[in-house]
Amino acid sequence: MATLDELLDNMKQCEAKGDLGGIVKLRARIARDFPNTPEAAEALFRLGVYLLFIENQPDAAKQTFEDAIKIKDPNWSKAARVSLASLYLREQKTQKALLELRKALGEKDPPSIHTVSALSIMEAIHEEAGSSADVRNTKEEKVRHLNVLVQQSREAKDDGALAFFLFSLAQEQFALGMPAIAKNLLQEIIGMGAQRAGQGLVNQTQGLLKQIG
């Protein structure tokens, strides 16, 4: 049996060649031969996305996401749970979607891009229901998570992540009626420049600054 490292190396080769079929087969092998590992959780999550959006097999995707969740990896299992919630929402199973989102947020893992995604989906559900109080509470919780992610990005000196989370935080603060705070966050991105923040995000930042006035 091939080792995990060998399968991962083979997958890199398939990715370099654009061999989607080969990538899918290798991910299935990783999930089968190396269960309960972070690599298996990632493989199952990505297989679920493939089944949902490429093969249009929502039931198979649902099962694959559920298998990824069972591994309880703090990153990929949470990503799978948020994706499962999105799938339920597409099927108009709002209560099931909310249950999965609450589970994603109720786990003891720290804030992450996945908890922010969960809160964004939850906010959209509350907006659809016309619950302005729940929308605001969800936004405020998202701000708390984003503040943690901004601080973590600063400490890790990860400019790309820092700029992304600063922009996301500025959007939320502006939506909450805090334009001065939003401006300060956006000015920090401008100060980073295109080399550190990325030209695309700098352009978005300039656009939001014009909108704020």
NORWORA-V300905 format. One record per pair of residues at least 4 apart in sequence whose C-alpha atoms are under 6 Angstrom apart, sorted by sequence separation. I is the first residue (numbers start at 1). J is the second residue. If there is no record, write none. Layout:
# NORWORA-V300905
I_J + I_J
This chain:
# NORWORA-V300905
14_18 + 29_33 + 30_34 + 31_35 + 43_47 + 49_53 + 50_54 + 51_55 + 52_56 + 58_62 + 73_77 + 89_93 + 102_106 + 111_115 + 119_123 + 153_157 + 162_166 + 165_169 + 174_178 + 192_196 + 193_197 + 194_198 + 14_19 + 35_40 + 51_56 + 52_57 + 72_77 + 88_93 + 89_94 + 126_131 + 153_158 + 173_178 + 174_179 + 192_197 + 194_199 + 51_57 + 52_58 + 69_77 + 89_97 + 174_182 + 14_23 + 31_40 + 52_61 + 68_77 + 88_97 + 126_135 + 153_162 + 173_182 + 30_40 + 51_61 + 11_23 + 85_97 + 123_135 + 150_162 + 170_182 + 48_61 + 65_80 + 85_100 + 123_138 + 150_165 + 170_185 + 27_43 + 48_64 + 48_65 + 101_118 + 166_185 + 44_64 + 45_65 + 45_68 + 146_169 + 44_68 + 116_142 + 163_189 + 41_68 + 42_76 + 111_145 + 163_197 + 36_71 + 38_73 + 41_76 + 45_80 + 79_114 + 82_118 + 159_196 + 160_197
